[in-house]
Amino acid sequence: MEDFPPWEFLVMKGGREGDSWIQAYLESDAAKARAAVDEAVQLLHGRRLAEAGEALSRAREGMATFEQERPDWAGVVGRWYFTAAAYESFLRGQHQAAWNDVSRARDCLREVVGFLPFLLPLAHHGVEFFFLEARIARAQRRWEVVKSFYRTICALAAGRDPLLIDRRGKPIYYSTLDSYVLSLPSLTIPERRSLEHILKHGLRAEYLCGKARQLYELDDILIPYP
């Protein structure tokens, strides 16, 4: 299962402004920069690091053409760009650089969420950063840190901890996102019913905690769960 719907769909459903924003974004240099990031990620999956680095350089050059005039686009693309950069650093064994890039990706997301109301669904991606940080800690064999991230992921999945703190200092919880999504006026009845199944059936904590538990499995050795 997936624990949240695609952000592009939810932005598009955020009224006329959200629909116009997503259409402009998809036709812009920002979308081209994001495509270069996606290319880099695929290359990284294949451990083709030099080519991935070139793709990331193209993405960064593309971002430079609009980041001053469109900080919203820059923040959205930056969320993926710095995540990919963290992946590259991780594969190179540069764990501190990977930590730093994940932090920069989180900062991009914090700036975007709250910048425009219909971009709130992007806050869901905050959970990914905790997984990335846990994987870096796992590579470093810092098991107590991995355990703390496991607990954090389960806490935010259960609604006790926020996914992130936005640019205004407001905490964003899953409950914040659920309420926003189900209040979108442009949802059709089938769409609303489908979203209610995803958001309201209590499967999120089981799904995310299950994924987090996998971080304790390494080379056929089961690390004790907390």
DRENMI-452634 format. One line per 8 residues: number of its first residue (from 1); their letters; for each residue z, x, y of C-alpha. Coordinates in pm, 1 decimal, padded with zeros to 6 digits. Layout:
# residues N
NUM	A	Z:X:Y ~ ...
# end
This chain:
# residues 226
1	MEDFPPWE	00000.0:00000.0:00000.0 ~ -00014.6:00090.2:00367.5 ~ 00290.8:00032.0:00581.0 ~ 00101.5:-00053.3:00901.8 ~ -00249.0:-00172.0:01000.2 ~ -00509.1:00059.3:01164.1 ~ -00429.0:00130.9:01528.3 ~ -00788.0:00072.5:01648.5
9	FLVMKGGR	-00780.0:-00282.1:01511.2 ~ -00449.6:-00357.3:01681.6 ~ -00559.8:-00212.6:02016.7 ~ -00877.1:-00419.3:01998.7 ~ -00664.0:-00728.0:01935.6 ~ -00449.7:-00650.0:02241.6 ~ -00645.0:-00885.3:02466.3 ~ -00951.3:-00823.9:02679.3
17	EGDSWIQA	-00814.0:-00499.5:02822.2 ~ -00740.2:-00357.4:02479.4 ~ -01083.7:-00451.9:02349.8 ~ -01253.6:-00294.5:02653.8 ~ -01044.0:00019.8:02618.6 ~ -01128.8:00072.9:02252.2 ~ -01499.8:00011.9:02313.6 ~ -01504.2:00264.7:02599.7
25	YLESDAAK	-01307.9:00515.0:02391.7 ~ -01543.4:00487.3:02093.9 ~ -01844.0:00555.0:02317.5 ~ -01685.4:00845.7:02506.9 ~ -01652.0:01221.9:02478.8 ~ -01303.5:01151.7:02348.4 ~ -01450.4:01001.7:02031.3 ~ -01672.2:01308.9:01993.2
33	ARAAVDEA	-01370.2:01536.5:02027.6 ~ -01183.6:01328.1:01770.9 ~ -01483.6:01357.1:01534.8 ~ -01463.6:01737.1:01566.9 ~ -01094.5:01717.4:01477.2 ~ -01174.6:01505.2:01171.6 ~ -01437.0:01760.8:01070.0 ~ -01177.9:02036.5:01103.5
41	VQLLHGRR	-00933.3:01847.2:00882.0 ~ -01193.6:01807.1:00609.0 ~ -01269.9:02178.3:00626.8 ~ -00898.9:02256.5:00608.8 ~ -00872.0:02043.3:00295.0 ~ -01128.9:02280.0:00145.5 ~ -00941.0:02587.0:00278.7 ~ -01243.0:02679.2:00493.6
49	LAEAGEAL	-01023.3:02809.7:00770.9 ~ -01278.0:02994.0:00983.1 ~ -01508.8:02693.4:01004.3 ~ -01213.8:02464.4:01070.3 ~ -01107.0:02688.3:01357.4 ~ -01454.5:02657.9:01508.4 ~ -01440.6:02278.4:01482.4 ~ -01100.8:02274.7:01650.9
57	SRAREGMA	-01237.2:02493.6:01929.5 ~ -01516.9:02242.1:01987.9 ~ -01262.0:01963.3:01996.4 ~ -01048.5:02148.9:02251.3 ~ -01352.2:02217.1:02468.9 ~ -01440.2:01849.1:02453.6 ~ -01087.1:01747.7:02552.0 ~ -01106.5:01971.0:02859.1
65	TFEQERPD	-01389.8:01754.3:02997.5 ~ -01177.0:01440.1:03029.1 ~ -00806.6:01528.4:03004.4 ~ -00754.3:01528.0:03382.6 ~ -00932.5:01200.7:03454.7 ~ -00832.4:01019.2:03135.5 ~ -00484.9:01125.8:03023.6 ~ -00477.6:00822.5:02792.4
73	WAGVVGRW	-00779.3:00951.2:02598.3 ~ -00640.9:01305.1:02606.8 ~ -00310.1:01187.4:02462.7 ~ -00474.9:00991.1:02183.9 ~ -00703.8:01277.3:02082.7 ~ -00423.7:01530.5:02131.1 ~ -00212.6:01346.7:01877.0 ~ -00474.3:01433.7:01611.1
81	YFTAAAYE	-00581.5:01767.6:01754.6 ~ -00235.1:01922.3:01746.8 ~ -00165.3:01773.2:01404.1 ~ -00480.1:01944.1:01274.9 ~ -00379.0:02266.2:01450.4 ~ -00042.4:02243.1:01274.6 ~ -00224.0:02202.6:00942.5 ~ -00430.6:02514.5:01012.6
89	SFLRGQHQ	-00118.9:02714.8:01104.3 ~ 00056.5:02586.8:00793.0 ~ -00226.7:02702.0:00566.7 ~ -00216.1:03043.5:00731.0 ~ 00156.8:03065.8:00659.4 ~ 00238.9:03054.4:01030.4 ~ 00522.7:02808.2:00997.4 ~ 00671.7:02843.6:01346.1
97	AAWNDVSR	00331.2:02779.6:01502.3 ~ 00298.5:02473.3:01279.3 ~ 00638.8:02346.4:01400.3 ~ 00528.3:02395.8:01760.3 ~ 00200.0:02212.1:01710.1 ~ 00372.5:01914.7:01548.5 ~ 00604.0:01902.3:01849.7 ~ 00303.5:01901.5:02084.3
105	ARDCLREV	00139.9:01623.4:01883.9 ~ 00459.4:01418.6:01916.0 ~ 00465.2:01483.4:02290.7 ~ 00107.5:01354.6:02319.4 ~ 00204.4:01037.4:02136.6 ~ 00514.9:00988.7:02352.0 ~ 00299.9:01011.0:02664.6 ~ 00042.9:00762.3:02537.3
113	VGFLPFLL	00287.1:00499.0:02412.7 ~ 00395.7:00304.9:02715.8 ~ 00109.1:00438.9:02929.1 ~ -00084.6:00120.5:02858.7 ~ 00083.7:-00175.8:02686.3 ~ -00188.9:-00224.5:02425.5 ~ -00150.4:00135.4:02301.7 ~ 00196.0:00058.5:02164.0
121	PLAHHGVE	00067.9:00038.0:01801.1 ~ 00008.3:00413.1:01808.5 ~ 00385.8:00457.3:01796.8 ~ 00361.0:00392.0:01423.6 ~ 00220.2:00742.6:01385.5 ~ 00559.7:00881.3:01478.9 ~ 00657.9:00862.9:01111.8 ~ 00384.4:01110.8:01021.1
129	FFFLEARI	00546.3:01385.7:01225.6 ~ 00867.6:01362.6:01024.5 ~ 00665.8:01402.2:00703.0 ~ 00482.0:01702.5:00845.4 ~ 00804.8:01869.2:00953.8 ~ 00957.0:01800.8:00613.1 ~ 00658.1:01964.3:00442.2 ~ 00690.1:02272.9:00661.6
137	ARAQRRWE	01061.3:02293.1:00577.4 ~ 00977.0:02250.5:00209.7 ~ 00731.2:02542.3:00226.5 ~ 01013.7:02748.6:00374.3 ~ 01250.0:02634.1:00093.6 ~ 01486.4:02489.3:00354.3 ~ 01609.7:02214.2:00126.9 ~ 01890.4:02087.4:00347.3
145	VVKSFYRT	01637.2:02034.5:00626.3 ~ 01405.1:01853.1:00384.9 ~ 01698.8:01633.9:00285.2 ~ 01772.7:01550.6:00649.7 ~ 01411.2:01445.0:00704.8 ~ 01425.5:01230.4:00390.9 ~ 01725.9:01049.7:00533.6 ~ 01558.2:01013.6:00873.4
153	ICALAAGR	01241.9:00865.4:00722.1 ~ 01444.0:00614.7:00519.2 ~ 01650.2:00526.1:00827.3 ~ 01349.2:00458.0:01046.6 ~ 01179.6:00263.9:00765.9 ~ 01490.7:00045.1:00745.7 ~ 01494.8:00001.4:01123.7 ~ 01806.3:00206.0:01195.0
161	DPLLIDRR	01630.0:00495.5:01371.2 ~ 01336.6:00486.1:01616.9 ~ 00991.1:00614.4:01535.3 ~ 00988.6:00790.6:01870.5 ~ 01111.5:00776.7:02227.8 ~ 00831.6:00687.7:02468.4 ~ 00748.6:00850.1:02802.7 ~ 00997.3:00622.8:02983.2
169	GKPIYYST	01282.8:00706.1:02747.3 ~ 01255.5:00379.6:02555.2 ~ 01312.5:00396.5:02176.5 ~ 01036.1:00238.5:01968.4 ~ 01144.2:00097.7:01631.3 ~ 00938.7:-00058.2:01355.4 ~ 01087.8:-00390.7:01462.1 ~ 00942.7:-00329.5:01811.2
177	LDSYVLSL	00597.3:-00285.2:01661.4 ~ 00630.6:-00577.2:01420.0 ~ 00722.8:-00815.6:01700.8 ~ 00438.9:-00691.1:01920.2 ~ 00176.1:-00714.2:01647.3 ~ 00270.1:-01062.1:01534.9 ~ 00263.5:-01183.0:01896.2 ~ -00097.4:-01076.2:01956.7
185	PSLTIPER	-00274.4:-01393.8:02074.0 ~ -00621.7:-01295.7:01950.6 ~ -00526.3:-01271.2:01583.1 ~ -00699.2:-01519.9:01356.0 ~ -00487.1:-01720.0:01111.5 ~ -00602.0:-01511.0:00809.9 ~ -00535.3:-01189.4:01003.0 ~ -00188.2:-01308.0:01098.2
193	RSLEHILK	-00107.4:-01402.3:00740.2 ~ -00229.0:-01065.2:00614.9 ~ -00017.7:-00884.8:00874.0 ~ 00286.7:-01092.4:00788.9 ~ 00249.4:-00978.8:00428.4 ~ 00239.6:-00612.5:00533.5 ~ 00514.4:-00634.0:00793.5 ~ 00761.5:-00885.3:00658.5
201	HGLRAEYL	00786.4:-00843.5:00282.3 ~ 01041.2:-00565.2:00285.9 ~ 00815.8:-00314.3:00109.4 ~ 00808.2:-00060.1:00390.6 ~ 01136.5:00115.2:00311.6 ~ 01050.9:00138.4:-00058.0 ~ 00704.9:00277.5:00020.3 ~ 00809.7:00536.2:00279.4
209	CGKARQLY	01125.1:00647.3:00099.3 ~ 00918.2:00685.1:-00217.3 ~ 00674.0:00911.5:-00034.0 ~ 00961.6:01110.5:00111.3 ~ 01118.4:01157.9:-00232.5 ~ 00799.7:01328.9:-00348.0 ~ 00886.5:01613.5:-00113.3 ~ 01156.9:01710.5:-00361.9
217	ELDDILIP	00906.2:01772.1:-00640.5 ~ 00782.0:02130.6:-00651.5 ~ 00614.8:02319.6:-00938.3 ~ 00747.1:02074.6:-01198.6 ~ 01101.4:02132.7:-01076.4 ~ 01288.0:01825.7:-00955.6 ~ 01506.1:01906.8:-00656.7 ~ 01818.3:01686.9:-00662.3
225	YP	01788.1:01380.2:-00442.1 ~ 02045.3:01333.7:-00165.3
# end
